Structures are given as C-alpha cells and as structure tokens.
C-alpha cells in the first residue's frame, strides 16, 4: 500500500479514537491503550519500510509511546480495578515518567544525528535559555500555585512538569537546528508540544492521544529517514529569528516579576527596578543585533575579497581583471548603494605626460596602496566623466615597490559612491587594489615569458625543420637559408641566386612566379620545381612564396621549399593502382568507364564510331577447379597481354573482374573496324598458353556494341553485356553483335529464373526414366532419372532449357535433393510390385554444387533409409570435370558413398579435360561414353577407334561401360562387337513415366529392336 494511503488510514483511525474519547470519557483507559498500540504498530511499519540510517531513536520513540499508553491506561483504569489493584495507579505514574525520559532520549538522539559531529554550543545555550524562560512561566503560574497547601501529590506534580520541561528543551533544540526540518520533524514536534500543553492544562488523555497520532504519522511519512541524517547547513552563531526568540525568553523574568508585583501590590520601587532591567536588556539585545549586522558585513566583505582573489588568479588579460574588480566592488559596497568603478592601467607612452599627470603619478607612487578620498573633479578627466554622478571618489593607487623592472605604479583603482559608503569601503578597496596589482604584474610577466618562449620555439623549429626556408632580396639573392638547405642541396646556398639552385629548365617559370608575388599575387596552388639534390640527383621541390618585404624583421620574399620527390612518386603509383588492375596491369572498371565517357564526347563532336567489346573466357572456372588458381592466374595474365596486343594504340583494354575483360575501340569510321578487332582477339587466342601445369588453349565469348546503337555509356555497357550473353548461349568461342531483340531474350531469361524459383517451391517437377539396356541380352538393367519441368504455359520443359539457370542461381540444390528422394521412392515402389530379382537399379545425376554442400553423404544415407532401397540399387552420375579436381573432401565423400555400396559413374566421358589415367586414382565404377562419339562411329573410323579404345581401357581397369545416345541398330551392333556391355538411347525407348516403366518392363517382348 502506498505511504500516503497508510498515513491517511492511520490518521482517520486516530481521529475516530479522539471522537470516542470526547464522547465517552469513561472509555479513556481502553482508548489510550488502543491508540498507543496503533502508534507503536505504525512506527514499526515505518522503520521496516523506510530503513532509516539510525533506528535507535525510532525504537525509543515506539517504546515511549507504548509506555505512555500503558501508564495512562493504568492511571485512568476503572475503579473496580484500582480498588482491587491498589498499586495500579502508582505504577501507571511511574510508566509515564519513564515514557517521558525515553522520549527525551529519543529527541536527543534525533538532535545528535542531525548535528552529526558539528559542535553547536551556541545552539545548545539558546535552547537552554528558552527552556529556562518557559520553566519560569510554568513554575510561576502552574506548578507553584499547586504546592500552596498541598502535600499528597507533591512529587508527582513536580516530576511531570520537570519531565515536560526536559522534553521541551530537546524539542526546542531540534527545532532551532540549522537546515530545513523535514515534515516528520514538524509532525513529531507538534505532537510533543500538544502533549506538554495538555499536561499543563491537566488534560493528559488528549495530549497523549495527540502525541501517539503524531509519532505514528511521522514514522509513516516517506521522508522519515531524513530525521536521522545530518542537516543541510552548518551551524550558525546567530540569526535574527534566533535573536528574537532569545529576547522573548530573556524578557520572561522581568515580565513575571512585574506581573507578580502588580498582582500582589508590592513596593513601587521594585517596579522601577524591573522596568529599568527590562530596558537595559532591550538595549543589550539591540547592541547585539548591531554586532550581528557588522559581523555579517565583515563576513560578506571577506567572502567578496576571497572570490575576487580567485577570479584575479585565473584572469588572463586586463579585461578579465576589470570584470573581476567590478564584480568584487558590487559585492563589497554596503547596502547596495549606487557606485561606479574605473580601473586605469598605466600604459607606456611615446609622448611625455602633462605636468599635472606627472605630479599626480608622483603622489600615487609616494602614497603606495593607501586609498584617498578625493573630489571627483580632481581626478583625471577620462575618469571624472564616468564618475560624474558622485561628489567623492575613492582613489587607490596600485603600486609594487619591489617590482624588478618598469614603473612601480601599475595603475589606479577609482570607486565612486556616496561618501558614507566609501568610508566603510576604504580598507577593503586597499586590499583589493593590492590583489589587482599582483594580478596585473602576473599577466605582464606571463606575456613576456610567452613571448620569449615563442621566439625560442620558432628558432628551434626553423633550425630543425626538414623544409627549406629562405629569405630572398630584390635581386633574387638568397640572404638567409635554414640549416635544412644543406641536406637538400648538398651545401649552404646563402649568397647564391635562387635560380642557380633550380633546374635550368625551370628558371623562367620561377622568375615569373617571383615577379607575380612581388606584384601582389597570392599563390593559390602548389608549384613543383626540379632541382639538383645533394647527390647530384634530380629532386622535386614544392615551393611556396610570400611577400614580407613590409615586415622590418624580414624585409624580403620568404620562399619555403619541401622535398616531395618520394611523395609525388607515391602519388603516381597510387593513382596507377586506383585505375589499373593489379594482376594484369590493364585498366580497371573505373578507368575504362572514364575513357568511355571521354570517347563518347569526342564521338559526339567529330561523328566517329565508338565500340565496346565485352570478353569473357569460356570454361575458366574449370581451369581454376581442376588445375588450381595459380594456373588460372597465369592464363588471365597471358590473355590480358594478348587482348592488349590485338588492339590499336588508341584503344583501351581493361579487366573488369574475374575472367571478364573489355575493350574500347574509338576513332574509327564504321562498325566493321570493331568487328575486325574481335577477330584479331580470336586470332591472338589461337596459340596455346604455356602454364606450369600444361599448355592451355584459351577460348572466349565476345559481345559487341557500337555508338549507332546507343550514345550513353551505361547503355553501351548494358548492350555489350547482353551481346556477350547471347554469344555464350550460341555455343561459346564466338562473338555476337548487340541486336534489339537481345533485351527481350534477357528479360525472358530473368522470367525463367523467377518461374523456376516458384516451381522449386511449389514442386512443379516430374521425373522420366530412360532404360539402361544390356546390349547383348536386350533386357533393361537400370534406369536413368531425368527431370522435367511442368511449366504452366510452356508445358513439359527439358533440362537443357533450365539446368544452366538452376546452376547459376543455386536452385539446383533443392531440385537435386528432390530428384534423389523421388527417384528412390519410385525404385522402392517398383521393388514392391516387380518379382524379386527383376527390379532395376536407378541412376541419378548429381551436380557439383551438391557435392560442395555440407552433409550430402548424410542426405543420401537418410534417403536410402527412409525408402528402404538397398545401396547397390543406386548409381550416382557425376560430371567428368570432377576427375581432375583436387578437392580431397569431394573424393572422400565419394569413397564413403562407394563403401556403402553405391556405384559411381562418370557421365559424358570424353568431352572434358580428363583422361582414362585419372580413373585409376578415383573411386569410379562406371564410364558413360558421350553421344557425340556414338553418332560418328558408323561413318568415321577415328570415332569408332576412340570408342573401342575407351571400352578396352575401361574394362582393363575393371570399369563398366555404358554407351549413350544409341539411336540406330548399326550403333548397337558395333558396340556389341566391341564388347560394350550396356547402352541407352531412343533405339530402346524414350524417357517414360513411372507407371509407363512398369508396363514397359512387363512386356514379354525383348526390348531390343
């Protein structure tokens, strides 16, 4: 529950008890007990909730409240209890006295925690004085009359007021402490004061109920912890409020005496004595008030002088000193009187002073720092004008008699104000003037030291700088040269003519520069001049020149030279690197685009033709994958040199990145010249490139475009890229010119890729299966899974139209995963339907990117496990380029698959860079001969001999051979004679669906035609 709600509920509950106490006096005892218990519970709750720094005074307060309630309840117990328990009422009185003592101790602890370690003796005496005055009033008008004729309750009537006075003293001490008393303190003080007043009025029940309520509320207020923390302000000796309180307390005794004399008709002489005593006391108090005021002014002046001293110490110039002086005088002036301040600082003048000013200065030097009150019209005219509203001015010279050099009179401080204010301010102004004199001397010395240090610094800097600094006279003769000139020129050039140290070819330009500078021109850019260095080598100097003939300390031209030979060489190298390819030395894309832009601008002016050729090496990735990147780099460097050699001097060859090159042909009259450039490049590629591995025959595709097709650089580049794409698609190793319809083909390819992405996600693929036949027996032993794309508009799309796009985009990975799993599910279905031993194996093509995907082996193993197909019923076909790839991870994975029982086949063997020698080194089981060798086998002896050799060599190494693309009986017959065991092609069957395969296999007729 929030603190404000708990305090409000507690207050309402105590208010209800107060109403019951007023309406039912007979319930006084239980009401006091219930109120005390509630207050104790509130204090305990507040202490546990707020965790004050010191809990002792709060626990003592809780015990005091509890004892007060118990004692009050016992004292006012019903008669039927007091008659039986005669000791109950005296015990209650004792409990009340103990409660008062504990309350006094609690208040004392609060005072101690608030004062912490500060010794506030004056505050203690003030509290005792006020308490004594109150004690006198209570004794005279309350306690004293009760003792007249009374003896039974004397000790109780004396003890209770004494306890009240003790608590009152601590309460006054707590209230008069420095710093703001928090709300719990006000609340607790009000409760204690109400209890004391109620005791005096003989209504203890009401007072104790008010005390319990105040104690509980004080503990529940959120700021209750502040009562046990040190006060915010240090103790002060006196204040006007405290002095008034002491005056009231001190007047109590004379006032009581007068009242008793009038009431008792005492002697009139004593009345005069009492009145004079009261008057004398008032006069003493008035004098004390004056002393307090004077003391406050002295403290304020001391504080103002201290702050002025701090400001003067940090002042860096005369203006800062003047501001500090004006601020200090405003704080020192008594009663905020109107005033004016003028700080006149002595300035060394070329002209002599007037006799009056000289005489006044002599008086100031003799007077020293003593302030004099003079008439305002007698001071200097410039000062009098600013202080004309005042009749008198306080004139205080600022003199340093022990000043080592210079006039001891640093200046004069003038303060204008009313005469009475100046008389009180005189001593403080003298002290301030002395501080100002010291500050002005310190500033002057600091400036002198800075000047001397600056001269030393610049002298050292010039003597040790690497730059050559020279002063040239009107005849261009070197009047001064810094020591660094010896290191640059090999000797001191002082006395020589400046043109003599410069290269002869630069002397005319140097003369023009010097003439221009003498004419008032400013050099806005750096100028480089050649010169002979200290080793008789040519150096490059950066020259700057300024005309300082008007400066008496220089009186000539200042020429600064810096050796920038290495810097300029580095700049040229960095510029070359920024615009050239680091490996081939050709222009890079940035330089190519820049030259293309300039070529187009010239073409627009003279009507010449500009051509752009995009050159991309064919199958360069295979070279990197099979022979390594070092061999690939050798091929790129050789190709770059050949491209550059095939161009004219006006043309530009560039490497755009990877295996992509470009050529810029300009200053030609027709497009035929651009095409001739492409033919020269192909001719340059005709010879093999010698590499560390083996000779390579570079092949490239070229895309061509010219300015008649476009006049914008970006458009030309885009068109050349499209033409290159068409050349690649047309079979590579050829060039194609850009045509308007190429853009539509590119858009179509992008649409194909987007549609393929959608097809992969939606599963728009199906598998057809082509049989692999035993050529001798004419029976099917296996099937090759061939993927087909069921396009919503094109219908069935064959792999040759989308596999390349799938490879480029990476979609081959999810597609290959689906083909493997779908093929194995089909084989599992065939094995359930066909008789045991007649189920064929399944051959699945695997992309190189699938092998590079981590976890491919686990993927195959999981697919076999889920479908229940044995490993020997699966054959994976890989491309021939993998044979020569030095990727041990791929061959390790193939070895693991082979150990599982899966057969590995090389697809389209004979079309790549490999040879049969690689087959001994790789985990291969089957070799599939490419269709192009089978097609020419009947009509040409060379292909037939090649196929026969492949079959013989493969069988000699224990490899199974499959001939692809068999379409005629003559092909089959020749292959049977060669001993080729297996084949596939349209002679036997076109690719079939899974249900068609079952029907095809169930046909009892031989599959051989």
N, C-alpha and C positions, 0 to 999 in steps of 0.2 A: 504494500500500500504506500503511495507517495507520502512524504513527510507532512505536507500541508494538510492532507486529509486526516492523518493520525493526530496532528496537533489540534485540528478543528474538532474532531470527535472527543478528544480528551477535554478540551475547553468546554464543550457542550455538556459533557458528563459532570464536570466540576460545577458548572453553573446550576445544573439540576440539583446537586447536593446542597449548594448555597440556598436555593429556594426552599428545600426541605428544612434546612437549619433555621431559616427565618420563620417559616410557617409552623414548625413543630419543635419548639425549644426542648421539649422532653427527649427528643431523639438526638441530642447533642453528642452524646458519647459514641453511639454507633456511626453517626455521620462523620465524626472526626477520624475514627478508625478506618472507615471505608475510604475517605479522602486521602489519608496518609498512605494506605496500601496502593491506591491508584497512582499516587505521585511516585512512590517507590518503583512501581512497575514501569511507569513512563521513563524514569531516569535510567533504569536498567536497559530498557529498549533503546533509548538514545545512545547510551555508551556502547552497546554492542553494534549498533548500526553505523555510528559515525567514527568509532575508533579514534578518540582524541589522543594527542601526544602524551598526556599525563591523565590517567584515570583516577588517581587518588582523590583529588578534590570532589570529583563527581560521586565516588563511592561514599566519601564522608558526608556529602550533601544528602545522599539517599538514606544513610543511617540516621542523620539528623532529622530528616522528615519522618522516618519511621518512629524514632524515639519521641519526637514531638507529638505525633498522633497517638502513640501508646500512652504517654504521660497525660495528654489532655483527656483521652478517653477514661483513664483511671481517676483523674481528678474530678471529672464530671459524671462518674458512674452513678447509677440509681441508688437510692437509699437502702433498698433491700440487700444490695451487695456491700455497700460501705458499712452497714450495721453488722454484717457477719464478718467482713474482712476489714478490720479497723486499720490495717497497715496499707490498704489500697490507695487512699488519697495521699498520704505522705510519699509513698513510692512513686506516684504519678508526678509529684512535685520534683522529686529527685531526677526522674527521667527527663522532665522538661529542662532542668538546669543542665544536665549532660547534653541534651539536644542543642541548647544554646552554645555550649562550649564547642561541640563538634562543628556547628555552623560557623563559629568564629574561626576555627582552624581551617575549614574548607575555604572561607573567604580569604584567609591569609595565604593559603596555597595558590589560589587564583591570582592574588596580588604578586606573589613571588614568581609565578610563571610568566605573568605579563611584564614584570620588570626585568626578568632573566638575571643577568649579572650586574645590571646598572645600579649604582648606589645613589638613590634618590632620597637623601637625608632631608632635603627641604620639603619634599612632598610628605614625608612621614611627620615632620613637625607641624606642617599645615593641617594634616588630618587630626593630629592630637589637639591642636588649638580649637578647631571647630568642634571636636568631640567634647572638649572641656566646657566650651560655651553651652552646648546642648545639655551637658550634665548639670551645669549650674541651673539652667531653667527647670529641668525635671526635678532636681532636688528642692528647689525653692518653691515651686508651685504644685508639685505632685507628691513626691516622696516625703518631704518634710512635714507637710500637714498630716500625713497618715500616722506619724510617730507621736503626735500630740495625744497623750492619754492612752496609747495602745501599746501593749506589750506581748500579746499572744503570738501574733504573726510577724514579729519584727524581723526575724531572719529571712522569712520568705519574701516580705515586702521589700527588703533590701537586696536580696540576691537576684530577683527577677529584673529589676531596673538595672542593676550592675551588669547582668548578662546582656540586657538590651543595649546598654551603652558600649559594651565590648564589641558586639556585632555591628553597631552603628559606626564605630571607629574604623573597622575594616571595610565597611561598605563605603564610607566617605573616602578612604584611601584608594579603593578600587575605582570610584567614580572620578577622582581627581587625577588619575594617572594620565601621562601624555599619550596621545594617539586616540583614535576613534574607538569608543566602546561598542562592541557588536550588539545585535539585537538580544541574544540570550543574556548578556550582562545587564541590559536595561530591564529585561523582564525579571531576572532574579533580584536585582536591586529594588524594583518596585514591590515585589512580594515581601522581601525582608523589611523594607520601610513600612509597609502596611501592617506587618505583624507587630513591629515596635510601637506604632501609633495605637493599635488596638490594645496592646498591653497597657499603655498609658491610660487609655480610656476605659480600662477594665472590661474589654470585650475580647478575651483571648481566643474564643472559639472562631470568631470571624477572622481575626488576624492569622491564626494558624491555617485556616482553610485557604486564605489568600496566599500564604507562604507555600502551601503544598501545590496549589494551582500554578504559581509562578515557577517553582522548581521543575514540575513536570513539563510545562511549556518550554522552559529554557533548554531542557535536555532534548526535546523533540524538534526544536528549530534546527535546520540544516547547518547553520554556522556555529553550532555549539562548540565545535573543536577549536574555534578561534580563541576561546576564553583561556586556553592553556598554552597559547603561543605568545611569543614576545610582541610588545607593542610596536606600531609602525614608526613612532617618533621617539627620539631620545628625550630623556627628562630635561625640563627647563626649570630654571630657578624661580621665575615669577612670570605672571601674566596678569592682565587687567582683571580677568574674571576671577583668578585665584586671589588677587589682592582685595577685590570687593568681598569675597567670601570671608577672608581673614578679618576685614574691617567689621563685618556684621558680627563675627564670632567675638572679636575683641570688645565690641560695644555692649555685649550681653551683660557683663558685670556692672558697669556704671548704670545701665538701664535698670537692672534688677534692684540695684541699690536705691535709685530714685523712686521706683515704684513702691518698695517696701517702706521708705521714709514717708512718702505721701499717704500710704495706706495705714501706717502705724503712728502718724503725726509725730515724727521725730524732729530733732533740732534743725532749724533752718540753716545754720552754719554748715552742717554736713551736706546740705543740698547744694550750697555754693561749691563746696569741695568736689562733689560728684560731677557738677556741671563743668567746672574747670578741668577735671580729669578727662571728661569726655572730649572737651575742646582740644586739650593737648594731644589726646590720642588721635583725633582727626587731623591735627596739624602734622603729626609724625607720619601718619599714613599719606598725607599729601606730599610730604617731602620724599617719602619712599617712592611715590608714583613719579616724581620728577627724576629721582635717581634712576628709576627703571627706564624712563624715556631717554635720558642721557646715555645710559648703558646701551640701549638699543641702537642709538645713533652711532655710538663708537663702534659697535659690532658691525653695523652696516657699512661704515667707512672702511673698517679693516677688511671686510669681505670685498668691497669695491676695489680697494688697492690691491688685494691679492688677485682678483680677477684681471685687473689691468696689468699687473706684473706678468701673468700667464699670457695675456694677449700680446704684450710687448715682446716677450721672449720668442714668440712664434711669428712676429711681424717680419716680412721680407723686404719691405720698402717703406719710403716716407709716407705714402698714402695709407698704408696699413697702420703705421704709428699714429697718424692723425685720427683715424677711425677709433682706435683703442683709447686715445685721450678723450675724445668727445663722449664715448660710452662711459668712461670712468667718471668724468665730471658730472654727467647726468645722474649717476648713482650716488655721488658724494654730496651733491647740493642739498641742503636741509629744506624740508617742507616742499619739495618740488617747485622751488622758486624759479622764475624765468631767468635764463642765463644764456651766455654766448661764449664760445671758445675759439681762439685763434692761435695756431701753432706756427710761429715764424722761425723757420730754419735758416741758419746762416749759409749763404752761397758765396763762393769765391768769385769776385767780380773783377773784370779787367780794369774798370774805371774806379778811381778812388771815391770813398764815401764823402758825403757832405760833412761839414764841421759838426753840425748838430747830431747827426747819426753817429759819428765817431766818438763824440763826447758821451752820448748815451751808452754806446757799447763799452766804453771805458768804465763807466759807473757799474754796468752789469757785471763786468769781469771782477771788479773790486767787491761787489756785493756778494758774489757767489750765488748759491741756490736759495738765498733768503728772499721771500716774497715781499713785495712792497705794494701798498695800496696807493694808487696814483689816480689823478684825474684823467678821465678818458680822453680829453682833448690834448693831453700832454704826450700821449703815445704816438707811434708812427701813424702817418696819415692813412696808409692802407689798412692798418688795424683799427684805427678810430672809426673809419667808415662802417666797418662791420659790427662795431660795438656802440654805435651812437645812441642807442636807446637807454644806455646805462650811464649814470654820472661818474661812477667809480669803476676802476678796473684793477684787478689783482695781477701784477706783473712779476713773473718769476723767471729769472734767467736760468738757462741750463748750461752749467759750467763744469768742466772736468779739468781741475788744476793739474793733475798728473798726466795729462794727455801727452803721449810721446812726440807726436808731430802735429802741426796745424794749430789753429786758433783754439784756445780752451773754451771759448764761447761758441756752443753749437747752435744756439737759438734761444728764443724767449717764448714762454707759455703765457698767454693772456686769457684771463677769465673775467667776463663782465657779468654782474648780477647786482641785486640790491646790497647795500652796504652791510647790513646785519648778516646777510648770508655769506658775504665774502670774509667777514671777520671770523666766522665759525669754520670757514673752509680753508683758511690760510695755511695751517700746518699740513693738512692733507695734500694741498697743491704743491707744497715744497717737496714732500715725499714723492709725489707723482712726477714732478719735474726731474728729480734725480733719476728715477727709473727711465724716463723718456730719454735723458741724456745718454745713459748707458745703452739703451736700445739703438739710438742713432749712431753711436760710436761702433757698436757691434755690426750694424748694417754696412757702415762705411768700410770697416776692416774686412768684412766678408766679400764686399765687391772688389776691394783691392786684391785680396787673395785669389779670388776667382779670375780676375784679370791676369795676374801673374801666372797662375796655373794654366790658363788658356794659352798664353804665349808660349809657355814651356811645352804644353801638349802639342800645339801645332808645329813648333820647331822640331820636336821629336818625330811627329807624324811625317812631316815632309822629308826629313833625313832618312827615314826608314821605309817609305812607301816604294812600291815597285813601279809606280807611274813616274814618268819623267816630267818634271815641272821646270819650265824655262821662262825667263823674262827677256823679251826682245825689244831692242831700241828702235828708233825711227829708221835706221839703215839696215834693219833685219839682222843685226848682230846680236849674238847670244850674250847678254850681260850677266845672267845667272843661270846655272843648271843644277838641279838637285843631284845628290850623290848617286841615285839610281841610274843616271845617264851613262856612267862608266860601264855598268853591267849590260846596257843595251847597245851602246855604240863602240865599246871597247876602249874608250878614253874619255877625258873630260872635254866636252865641246865648248866650254866657255871661251869667248873671244872670237869664235868662228861665226861665219854667216850661216843662218838657218838653212838656206837652200843647199849649202855644201854638204850637209849630213843627210839630205834626201836624195833618192834615186834621180838621175838626170832626167828621166822621162816624166817625172812628177813635178819638176821645179816650176814650170809655167803655171800649172794649176795651183801650186802653193802660193805663188805671187798673187794670183787672182783672189785667193781666199784672204790673204793678209790685207790686201787693198780694200776688199769688201768690209772686213772687220774694222779697219781704220775709218771707213766711211760711215760707220754706224750700224751696219747689218749684223744681225744675230744668226749664228749657225744653228739651224733647226734640226739638222740630221748629222749623224756620224760621218766622218770623212776618213777614208783609209789611204795611207801613203806608203809606198815602198821605200825601204832604206837598207843600207848595208849594216849588218849586225857585227857583234864583237868577234865573230869567227869568219868574217868576210862573207857570210851567207846573207841572202836576202831575207829581210823580215818585213812584216806588215804592221804598221803603226796606225792606231786610231787617234785622230787629232781633234782636240777641242781648243778653241781660242776665244779669249775675252779681252776687251779693250779696257785697261785700267790705267791709262795714261793720266787721268784726272786724279788718281789717288797718289798723294805725295809719298807714301811709303813704297809704292811700286813704280809709278811713272813709266809704264811701258805696256806692251802686249804680254799677257800670260798665256803661254802655249802648254797644254798638257798632252802628253803622248803616252799611249799604252800599247805594249806588245800584244797583238791579237792574232799572231800567226797561227798558233795551235787552235785558238778559238774558231777562227774562220775555217780552218781545215776540218774541224769537228762539225761545224755547221754545214759544210758541203757534204760531209759523209752522212749526217743525219737527214739532210734533205734528199740525198740519193736513196737512203733506206726508206724514207717515207713514201717515195714514189716508184720504187723498184722492188721486184721480188727478190728475196734474199738468196734463194737457192739457184735460180736460173739467170738472174741479172736482167730479166726483161722488165718492161714497165708493168706496174700493178694496176689494179682496177681504177684507183684514184687518178693516176696519170693518164691512163687510157681514156677515161671519161673527159678529162680536161682537154686532151688533144682532139678528141672527137668534137667537142664543143667549138674549139677554135677552127677546126676543119669545116664544120658546117657554116660558120660565119664567113669564111673565105669563099665557100661554095655559093653562098647567097650573093656575094659581091661579083664573082667572076663567072658563075654559071658552070663550074666544073662539077664532076661527079665524085661523090664520096661513097666508098663501100666499106661494109663491116662484115668480117668473117668470124664466126664462132667455130672453134675447132675443139673437138672432144675425142680423146683417144678411145678406141674400141677395146673392150675387154681388159682395160688396165687393171681393174680390181682383181682379175685372175692372176695377173703378174704379181701383184702385191701379196695375194693369198698363197700363191704357190712358190714363188721364188724369193719372197721377202721384200721388205720396204727399202732396203739398201739398193737392191737391183732396180726396184721401181723408181727410186730417185735418179739412178744413172740413166734410165730410159727417159725420164722427164727432162733432164739436162740436155741430153742429145737431141730430143725432139724440139726443145726450145731453140737450140742453135740452128737446127735445120729450118725451122719456121722463119727465124730471123734472116737466115741466108737466102731464103726464097723470096724475100721482099726487096723492094727498091729502097734507096736511101731516104726518100721522102715518107716511106710507110713506117708504121709502128707495130711492133709485135709485143703482146702482153700476155702475162699469165694471170688468169682471173681467180685461180684457186684449184687445188687438187690436180686433175688431169684436164682442166679446161683452159684453153688458150683463146686468144682473139688477135685479129689483125685489122689494122686500119689502113685502107688504101685511099689516098687523096691525090688531087691534082691530075686526074685522068678525065678523058673526054667521053667515054662510053662505058656501059656496063660490061662489055666484053673484056676489058682490061682487068676487072675484078675477078671474072671467071678464070682468066689466064693465071692470076695469082693463085687461085685454088688448085689449078692443075700443076703449077710449079711446086706447090707444097706436097702434092701426092707424088710427084717425081722425086722430091727430096726424101720421101719416106721409102722409096723403092729399095734402097740398100739396107742391109741388116745393121742393127746397133749392137756393137760388142759390149757385153756386160761381164761381170765376174762369174755369172752362172753359165750363160750360153748366149749365142747370138739371137737377137730378137728382131722380128720384122714388125715395125710399128704400123698400125692401121688407125685411121681416124675418120670421123664423120664431120662434114663441114656444112654449116648453114650460112647462106649469103643473102645480104640485102644491100640496097643502094639508095641514094637520095631521091631518085624519082619516085620511090615507094613511100618515103616519109622524109620530112625535113627537121624532125625533132630527135635529139639524142636518145631519149628514153624510148621513143617509138622504134628507132632503128635497132636498138639493143633487143627490144622485145621481138621484133620481126626476125632478127638473126637467130634468136633462141628458138623460135617456132620452126624456122627452116632447119635448124640442127636436129630438132626432134623428128622432123619428117625424114631427114637423111638417116637417122638411126633406125626408124621404123621401116625404111625401104631396104634394109639389108646391110647397113654399115659400109665403111670404107668407100664412101662416095660423098658428093656434095649435092646440095639442093638449094635452089633459089627460093626466096620467100614469094608466096602467092597468096592472094587474098583469102582463098578458101582454107588456108592453114589455120587461121584463127578459129574457124568453126570446128576443125578437127581437134584442136587443143581443148576447146570447150567441151567437145564430145568426150574426150579422154577424162576430163575432170568430172563430168557427169557419170562416166562409167565407174570411176573410183568411188564417188558418193553412193551410187547404186550398189556397188559391191560391198561397201561398208554396211549398208542396210541389209543386203542379202545375208551377210555373215551373221548379223544379229538376229535376223528372222528365220534363218535356216532354209533359204531358198536354193539348196543344192541337192543333187541326187547323184548316185553312183551307177555307172555302167561297167560291165565286166567283159573283157575280151579274153577268150581262152588261149592258154599256152599248151600247144599240142606236141605229143610225142610224134615226130615226123615219120618214124619207121612204122609204128603201130597205128597211127592215125587217131589216137584217143587223147582226150583232154586230161592233163595232169594238174593244171592250175589255172588261175585267172588273175589278170592284172586289173586292179581297180582304177577306173578313170572317172574323174569328177566332171560333172556337168552342172551348168548354172541355168536354173529355170527362171529366165528373165520374164517379167510380166508383159513386156511389149515385144521383145525380140524372140521369145520362145526359148528353145534349148540353145545355149551358148557353149562352144567348145573351149577347152583350156587355153589354146593358142591365142584367144582373144582377151583373156583376163588374167592369166597366171603372172605375166610380167608386171601388171599393175598391182597384183596382190603381193608380189615380192617387194616392190618398191615401197608400198605403204605398210608392210608388216602384217597385213591381214592373212598372209599365208600361214601364220602360226595358229590362229583358231581354226582356219579352214583345214590345215593338215591334221590337227587334233581330231576334228570331226570325221575326216576321211578314214583315219586309222580305226576309230571306235566303230563307225558304221560298217566298215569292211569286215571287222572281226565279228560284229553281230550277225552279218549275213552269212559268214562261214559257219558260225555256231548254228544258225538255222538250217543250213544245208546239211550239217553233220547229223542233226536230229531227223531229217527227212530221208536222206540217201542211205543206202545199205552201208554197213560197216566195211571200211577199206576202200570205198569208192569216192569219198569226199575229197575234192581237190584242195590244194593249198591256195593261199591268197598272197598276191604280190602288191605291195603298196609303195608308191613313190614318196620319198621323204626329201624335203627341201634342206638346203644347207643351213638356213636360218633356224630350222627346227633343232638341228644338232647343237647350234650355239645357245639355244635356250636351256637354261639350267633345269635339271630334273627330267630330261627327255627319256632317259632309261627307266626311271620310276614310272613315267607316264605309260610307256609300252608295257611294263610289267603289270601295272594296275589294270590296263585294258584287257590283257590276256586273262587275268584272274577273274574279272567281272564277267567276261563272256564264256569262260570255260574252254577256250580254244587252246590246244597244245602249242608250244612254241615252234615245233617243227612244221606247223601248218601256216606259218607266216614267213614271208620273204620281204625284206626292205630293199628298195631300189634307191641308190644314191647316184649323184652326177659324177662324171669322170674327173672333174676338176678337183674333187676331194682326194684323189690318189696321190697328187703331188703336194698337197697342203701339209705344212709342218706344224700341225696343231695336234699335239700329243693327247689333249683331252678328248678330241673327237675320236681318235683311233682307240683310246682306252675305252670309251663308251661303246664303240663298235665291237671291241673284243668282248666286253661284258655281254652285249646282246648275242653275240655268236656263241658264247659259252652257255647261254640259256637255251640254245637250240634253234635260234632264229637264223635263217640264211641271209647273207648279204650279197646283193647283186650290183654290178656296175652297169648303169643304163647308158645307151647311145655311145658305146665304146668305139673309139677311133676318130672322134670329132674334136678332141681336145689336145692338150699338150702332153698327155701321159703316154706311157709305153707299157708293153707287157712286163718289162722288168720291174715295174712298181708292184705287180701283182704278187710277187714273192714276199714283199715286205708288209703287205696289208692283209687284214682278216677278211678275205673275199672268197665267196663260194661260186658265184655265177657271173658270167660275162655275157651281156646282151649287145649283139652287133647291130650298129645303126642301119636304118633303112636305106640310106643313100648308097651304101656298098652293095646291098642286095639288088637294088634297081638296075645297076650297070653290070651285074655279074654275067648276064647271058650274052650281052653284046660286046663286052670288052674283057680281054684276058687279064689285064692288070688288076681290076677289082676282084675277079674270081681268084687270082693267085693270092691277093691280100686276104680275102675271106678264108681261103684254105689255110693260109699261114696262121691266121688268128685261131682257127679251130684246132690245128695241130698243136700250137704252142700252149693254148689254154688247157687242152686235155693232158699235155705232158706235165702240167703243173697241178693236175687234179681238179681243174675248174670245169664247171658245167657251162655249155654254150647255148644261148638262145638267140635265134635269128629273128629280127623284127622286120615287119613290112612285107611279108610274103603275100604276093597277090596273083602269082601265076604258077601253074603246075611245073613249068620248067625250073623255076626257082626252087621249089621243094625238091624236085628230083636231083638237081645239082647238089643241094645241101645234104641230101641223104647219102649221095656218093662220097661227099667229103667227110662224112661221119658226124655231121652236126646233129645232135640228138633232139633238140627242141626248137620250136618256131611258133610265131604268131603272126597274124595278118588277116586281111579281108578274104584271102583264099579260103579260110576256115570259117570265119564268122566276123561280122561287125560287132562292136560293143553291144551287150544285151543288158536288159534289166534283170533284177534278181529272180523274179518268177519265170522270165523267159529262159534264164540259165537252166533252171530245173527241167523245163520242158525240153530244152536242147540236149541236156545230159541224158534224159530218159529215152531219147530216140535211139533205137537199137541199131540204126544205120551208122556206118563209120562216118566220122566227121571229115575224113579225107576225101577230097574230090577226085 
